[in-house]
Amino acid sequence: MRGVSKKKIEAARIAKEELKKRLEGHPDVLGMGIGYKEREGRIINRCCIRVHVRKKFFAKLLPIERLLPKEINGIPIDVTEGDYNIQASGDPTKYSRTLKAGIQIANKTNYPKIGTLGCWARDELTDDLYILSNWHVLYGRTDASDDEPVVQPRRFGNRNVIGYTIKGIINNKVDCALARHSSNRGISESILDIPFKITGYKRATLGLDVIKSGVNGIARGVIDAIDFDITLQSPIGEIKFEDQIHVAPRRDGDYTLNVDEGDSGAVWISEEDNKIIGLHTAGIPHRKAISNHFIEVITAFESEGIYLKINH
């Protein structure tokens, strides 16, 4: 799934920025990124600009002003359809005797809207243990604040409180949050059903095979687009996310991707070297996933004076 040169990707980035300006305000376009062409759910190893629309129409049925170009600056344009949504919801019934990444969690006030405990992180200065997930999982309201209880799995019962929110960040790059651990339950800094030890984190690249563990279980996919820009509806209104990671089913699988409501907050991990590359934010059930670059998540917390280390 590799074979795209840095020179080709840089040319595609320039072309993408020009296309963004040209298509600004287009009623059909949800987002765009740099990636592989797609045909009937299968990935084709050819670099293009991927334009995402809610629904595709035959060209002859569209007025001329809504037609999308076939290429720009010599870079082909591939149009793909799908309606993306943040994925914090699900069936909040599973109690985990041992707290580990990959299990379901919720803000007590927002229950039963749930998400996934993505990973454990430690403060480099204090060694405090933090729960890391999405802002829309741990905060998720315009009136949400720090020091709100995080529960697993239900809102009732003191033993279900496992932490308290300390910092939430949502902007055009990241949707992330931390909660300080506070529970008498056992702790495992491994990730549920991930058979290897995490070795750190790195920036995602096109064609990387990745895996996640979340409320809906294990999913294995491939990064089929980077530099992905998409507008999503969040609890605080529309957010125009930029430079996201797009994950699709692998060519050697059954062309489905095990992502669905409740997986928000899970981390995507490179199977090449066991490093975290992304924080799952949104998707299309069983088809596509969108995640923040994990490096951008770490950087966002550093800008708030929180320096994290990941040592699963």
HELIX and SHEET records of a PDB file:
HELIX    1   1 LYS A    6  LEU A   23  1                                  18    
HELIX    2   2 ALA A   59  LEU A   61  5                                   3    
HELIX    3   3 ILE A   64  ARG A   66  5                                   3    
HELIX    4   4 TRP A  135  LEU A  138  1                                   4    
HELIX    5   5 ASN A  158  ASN A  160  5                                   3    
HELIX    6   6 PHE A  294  GLU A  302  1                                   9    
SHEET    1   A 9 GLU A  71  ILE A  72  0                                        
SHEET    2   A 9 ILE A  75  GLU A  81 -1                                        
SHEET    3   A 9 ARG A  42  VAL A  53  1                                        
SHEET    4   A 9 VAL A  29  ARG A  39 -1                                        
SHEET    5   A 9 GLY A 217  SER A 234 -1                                        
SHEET    6   A 9 ASP A 209  GLY A 214 -1                                        
SHEET    7   A 9 VAL A 267  SER A 270 -1                                        
SHEET    8   A 9 ILE A 276  ILE A 284 -1                                        
SHEET    9   A 9 ASN A  85  ILE A  86 -1                                        
SHEET    1   B 7 GLU A  71  ILE A  72  0                                        
SHEET    2   B 7 ILE A  75  GLU A  81 -1                                        
SHEET    3   B 7 ARG A  42  VAL A  53  1                                        
SHEET    4   B 7 VAL A  29  ARG A  39 -1                                        
SHEET    5   B 7 GLY A 217  SER A 234 -1                                        
SHEET    6   B 7 GLY A 237  ALA A 248 -1                                        
SHEET    7   B 7 LYS A 288  HIS A 293 -1                                        
SHEET    1   C 2 THR A  98  ALA A 101  0                                        
SHEET    2   C 2 GLY A 186  ILE A 191  1                                        
SHEET    1   D 8 GLY A 115  THR A 116  0                                        
SHEET    2   D 8 GLN A 104  ASN A 107 -1                                        
SHEET    3   D 8 PRO A 149  VAL A 151 -1                                        
SHEET    4   D 8 VAL A 161  ILE A 170 -1                                        
SHEET    5   D 8 ASP A 175  HIS A 181 -1                                        
SHEET    6   D 8 LEU A 129  SER A 133 -1                                        
SHEET    7   D 8 CYS A 119  ASP A 123 -1                                        
SHEET    8   D 8 LEU A 308  LYS A 309 -1                                        
END                                                                             
